[in-house]
Structures are given as structure tokens and as C-alpha cells.
């Protein structure tokens, strides 16, 4: 009997991360009976912070966050997929990119991963608690809702170390656009100050545990209790909008509030599927990436098994949206206008440490100017270490 080829992959510890890719892997193995895929999981924090160069030493397939691309490419950790996948397929992937998802995995003229999952910071609300109240479209409306808890309940805001930075950068990008961070000078000062002032004010109005919660924890709490009616910024999970939803109560999602009434600047997230340079079966691994990213799989097996597709055709699919109460169509404007973070080598270190400064600064009720000064000092320190 021919020995099976085993590919080892790493994803993150949420059904959206492991059930979806696990189901696709089983379907692939039914077609390629001599191939077996095994997936390990890591925490959401490790997904955002742990170096891809280290993961590539032990895994053939890597589900990754696009800001890691710079360091991964510099470290030679991934294979360029454009050398393994046909041009027509890649052109279709680019045409069906949700916002800048496809672009986010490009560098040095090569495609290092495919967007099998698309996400950005969006807004969430409980339609039953918000009956008669429209989700806020601007930050003044968010503040007014947060100040009047008798209307619908608490406004929640996941502001743990990782997510407070994401929200900070979303607000900055809504104020200043794509050029809000310069590789040489850091975050534009006035935008940073305005963003921290807003976060400082809201941190004293929102659900008390917000500063220690991530999006999954907030959505779980929102679905299982009647305390939180609305969240202005968090990475969306279509799972909570499905029938039946993950939790006790249905959550719906919508475009983000902004200073301009236009939902621009939301931090682009999502997940790319890449092949490590150390993989001994690169041809088969690249074939699997192609299989997982293709149209029918994204609309079908991937979505049906808790996945959040990265293919635009799935986001606009009538049956998919009917199943999740319009999650994809209701947030698509935000995705299309989302902000693509820097991806140069070393950026992730700033992102991780800046989140700690912001989170602790809000907890200690530091003045916004002091927090921004600490961010600037951190940027200058890390720039010298590049």
C-alpha cells in the first residue's frame, strides 16, 4: 500500500479557524486519497503576534495575518504562490477580492498567500435590544447611546491589548486615510491624538469589562446575556449572525461609525493561507491552497462549516446572506473602504507593544497626549532596531 503524504497546518483556535479548514481538508483528501492533512490550533493572540518564520520551521501550511508578510518574506519563510498557481486562477482571485484582501498578501511582485478568509473591523448590535434605534453612523451617536443605558443597554467595546490598537488605527485611518502611518515617522500626531481622546472618553462609558475583552469574548457575552446592545468596532464573526446563531440570541452586523458618515478606514483583517518554504510537498500544498480558495468551496464547504469566506462571490451570494441575516452584504461597504496596515519587517513588534501602551494608558486614565508621546517614543526606539 502506498504511504500517505501528510501535510501539517496551523490555524487559530475558533471554529471559524479550524472547522472550516478541517472540512475543506477532508474534501481534498477524498479527491486525493494519498494525502492527509492535520491542523494544529493557536490562540487568537498568537495568531496576531507569533512570528511566521518560526511557524514555518514546523508546518507546511500556515493560516496567517497579513502584517506578518514583510517579516516572513524577509526571512524566506514562504513560497511565492504565483510560481505554483496558474495566472487565470490568480486573476480570478484578485477580481473577487473583498476589499484589499488579495493585495494584502502581495510583496516584491509575488503572491505569498491567498485570502481564504476576509474580515475588517465592523459594528455589531442586538436587534431585539436595539428595537427602534438605528445603529450609530458617527461617533457622537455612539457616545450618546453609551451615555443612555436605559434605552437599550451597555455599549461594549473590546479594548484588550491587541484590539485597542486595532481600533486606534481604524479611527486614525478614518481621520487621515491610508497615509496615517509613515515607516519613518510613525502615526501622524494629530490623528493619533484625536483617536486616543475618543478612546479615552468612550473607555469610561462602555461596558466595564471592555478593557480586558477581545472580539470573541465580547460577542459571546453579547449573545448569551442581555447586557450589551451595540459594539462600534470589532472584528466580525458571521457565526453569531447565523440560524441558529452561536449564542442564545442573534447578533447582526453593520458598517462602522465614522467622523465623515462614510465607513472608511476600518482595519483590514482576515486570514491568508500560505505554504512554508520548508514544505517537502510544495506542489500538493499549493494545490490545496488553490482548492480552499476557489469559488464553489468558499460558497459551500468553507462557509457551511463556520468559515468566513475571502471570496467576493461568497460575500454577495444570496443563499449565504439569507443564512446569516445579511452579514456580508450589510458590512461590504466597510470592507471595500478598509485600511491596509503596514507590512514591513518589524512592524508587528510595534503593533504588539503599542497595544500594551494604549490598554494600560486607558486603564490608568492617562492624558491622551501622554499616551501618544509614549507611542511616538516606542516607534523611534524600534526604528533604530530595524
N, C-alpha and C positions, 0 to 999 in steps of 0.2 A: 504494500500500500504506500502510495506517495505521501511523504511527510508534509503536513500543512505548513504554510507560511504564516507566521504570527506577526501582526503589526500591533505595536503598543502605543496608545494615545493618552493624552492628558487633557481633561476638560475641567469644568468647575462644578462645585457641589450644590447644584439646584436642578430639579427635574428639567428645566429648560436647557440646562447644560449637558446632562448625562442621559436622560430618557430619549431625547430627540436623536442624538448622535448614535446612541446604542441601537435604536430601532433601524436607523439607516445602515448601520454596520451589519445587522442581521440580514437585511435585504441584499446588501452587497455580497455577503458570504453565500447566500442562496444562489446567486448568479455565478460567483467564483468559489466553487466548493472547496478549493485547496487553500483558501485564505481565511484566517481567523483574526478578528480584531478584539483587543482588550483595552478598556478605558479605565484609567485611574482618575480620581477627582481631587481638586484642591479647593481651598476656601475662596470666597469672593475677594477677600483682601489680597491673598496670594496671586489671584488672577490679575489684579491690578499692579502688584508690586514685584513679584518674584521674577528674576531675570530669565528671559527665554534662552539665553546662552547656556545656562545651567540645565534647563529642562531638555535642551537638545542633546545633552550627553546621555540621556536615559530613555528618550521617547522618539518614535518615528513620526507621529502626527501630533501637532500642537494646536489647541484652540487658544488664541491669544488676543490681547488688546492692542490696537494699532499703535499707541505710543511706544511700544516695545520694538517696533520695526527698525528704528535707527540703530539701537544697540545690537539687535540681532543680526542685522546686515553687516555692521562693522565687525562683529565677532564671527562672521562666517557660519552662523548657526542654521540658516535655512537655504533651501534650493530655490532658484528662480523658476516659478511655475510656467512662465512664458516659454521656457525651453522644453517643457514636457506636455503642455496642453496646446491644442490647435488654435489658430488665430480667430477663426469664426466663432468658436465657443467663448473665447475671452471677449470678443466684441459684443456678443450677446449679454455676457455678464456685465460689461460696462454700460450697455444700453439699459439694462434692468437694475442698475444700482439704485439703492434707496439713499437719496442724498449723495454724499461723497464717500459712501461706504467702500466702493470698489477702489477709488483713488487712495483711500487711507492706507492701503496695503502696497502702494507703489513706492519705489525709491530707486534712484540711479537707473531709470529706464526699464526696471524689471517689476514683475508682479510677484510678491513674496507670499501672498495668502489670498484666499477668496472669501468674500463676505457671506458666510452661510447664515449669519445672524445679524440683524440690523436693529439698532436702538439709539436713542438720544434721551436727554432729559426731557420729560414731558410733565403734564399735570394729571393728577388723579382725584376722583371725587366719588362719594357715595350718593347715587341719585335719589335714594329714599330719604336720606338726611337733608339733602340739598333741594328738596321739592320746592319749586317756586323761586329758587335762587340760581341765577346763571353763574357758571364758573367765572372767576375774575379774568379780565383781559389785560389789566395793568396792575402795577404794584400798589397803587393807592387802594384799589378794590381789595387786594389781598390783605392789606393792613386793616381795612375796615371790617372785613369778615373775621379776622383774627381777634379784633377788639370786642366783638359782639358774639360771644359764645352761645348766648341764649337763642340765637337764630337757628343754628344747625349743629353746633358742637365745636370742638377744637379744630384749628388748622394745625396740621402736622408738617414737619419739615426735617427729613433725615439729614443730620448735620454731624455725623461721626467724622473721624479724621479724613477718610477718603472722600466722602460725599460733600463735605463742606467746601472742599477745594473745587470739586466739580461745579457746585452751584455758584461759587465765587467767580469761576471763569465763565460760566454761562452768562451771568449778569454783566461781567466786564465786556464780553463779546457782543451782547445786545447793545451796550453803550457805544463801543468803539469799532465793532466789526472785526474782520479777520486779522487785522494788523495789531491786535491788542497786546500780543506778546512778541517782543523782538529778541532774537537769540543773543544779542549783545547787551541790551539794556533792560530786559525783563518786562514785567507787566507795566503798561502805561499808568502813570501815577494817579491821575485824576479819575480814571475809570476804576482803578483798584480802590481808591478811597471811597468813591460813591457806592461801590459794591459792598465794601465792608460796613459802611454806615447803614445800608439797608439790612444786611445780615445781622448786625448788632441790634437794630431796632426789633426785627422780627424774632430774634432768639429769645427775647423777653416776653413775647406774646404767644408763641406757639406751644404745642403740647410739651409738657415739662421734660419728658424723656428724649426729646428730639435730638439733643446734642450727643446722645450715645447710640443712636439708631441708624441703621443702613436702610436702603430702599426695601429689601425683602422683609426686614423686621417691621418696618412701618406698614407695608401692605398687609402683612399677616395681622398686625394689630387692628388695622382699619377694617379688615374683612371679618374678624372674629369678635370685635366689640363695636359699640355704637358711639365711641368717644371722638373719633377723628372723622371729619366730614370732607376735608379737602387738603391736598398737598400741592403746593405750587411747582416744585421741582423735584423730580426723582427719575431714575431710570425705570421705564415702564416694563411691565411683565404682562403680556397678553393673557397669561394663565388665569389671572384674577378677574378677567372680563368674560370668561367663557361660561358655557352652560353644560354641566354645573360649574361654578367657579371653584377655585382652590379653597376658599374660606366659606364662612357661613353666609355672607352677604356679597352681592355683586358689586364690583368696583368698575367704574367707567373712566376713560382716559380722554384727554383733550389737549389742545395746543397750550403752550406756556404763556404766562403773562409777560408783559414787557413794558418798557418805557415809551414805546412807539406805537403800540397796538398791533405791531407786526411781530409774529412769534419767531424772531430770528436770534441766532447766537447760541441755541441750545447745544450743550456739549455732546458731540457725537460719540457714541459708544459702540455697541455691537461686538461681534466676535468673528475673527478670521480663522480659517483652517489652513494650516501650513504644514510642510514636510521638512523635517530636520535634515541637515546635511549629512548627519551620521547614519541615516536610514540605509539599510542594506538592500532594501527592495523599493527603490525610488519610483520605478515605473508603476508598480502596483499601488503604492501610496498616492502617487499623483492621479492615478485612475480613480481612486476612492474620493479624493478631493473633488474631482470632476463630477462624480456620481452624486455626492452630497449637495453640490451647489446647483444642480440642474433643475430646470423649471418644474417638472412633474413631481420630483422628490420633495422640493421645497413646499409646493402647494399641498402635497399629500402626506407621505410618511413623516416628514420632518415636523410639519405643523401639527399633525394629528397626535404626535407623541410629545406634547408640551413644548415644542420648539417655537422660536420666534424667527421666521424666515428672513433671509437677507436679500431675497429676490423680489423685485418690484412687482412682477406679475402675481405673486402671492399676496402682496400688500393690497392690491386692487381687486383681488378675486372676490366675487360676490358671495360665494358659499363660505369662504374663510371669514369674511367680515360679518356675515349673518351669525356664524357660530360664536364670535367674540364681541358681539354688540358694537361693531364698527370700530374696534380698537385701532386698526391700521389706517383706515380712511380718515378717522377723526383726529389723528396725530400726524398725518403725512406732511402737512404744511410745515410743521416744526422740523421734521426730518429733512425736508428739502432745503430748509434755511439754516441747517445746523452748522456748528463751528467745528472745524478740524483742528485738533490740538497739535502743537509741535511734536515732531517725532525724531529729532536729532538725538544722537547718542548722549546719554546722561540726563535727558530731560526728566525721565521717570523719577530720578533721585530728588529733583526739585519738587515735583508733584507730591511725592510721598511726604517730604519734610514740611512743605508749605501747608499741607492739610493739618499737620500737628500744630503748627503755629496758629492757624486760624481757629481750630477747635478749642485749643487751650485759651487763646485770647478771648473768645466769646464766653467761655466758662468763667474766666476771671474778670469779665466785663472791662477789659482794657479799652482805652480810647482807640477809635478807628485809625487815627494817624500813627499811633504806636504799633499797631498790628501791621500796617502797610510798611512801616520802616523796617520791621523785622523781616518781612518778606523780601524787601529790597536787599537787605544785608545778606540774607541766605542766598539769593541769586548771585550776588557778587562773589561770595565765598565759593560756591560751586562752579562758577565760571572759571575761576583760577585753577580749579582741579581738573578741568577737561583735558 
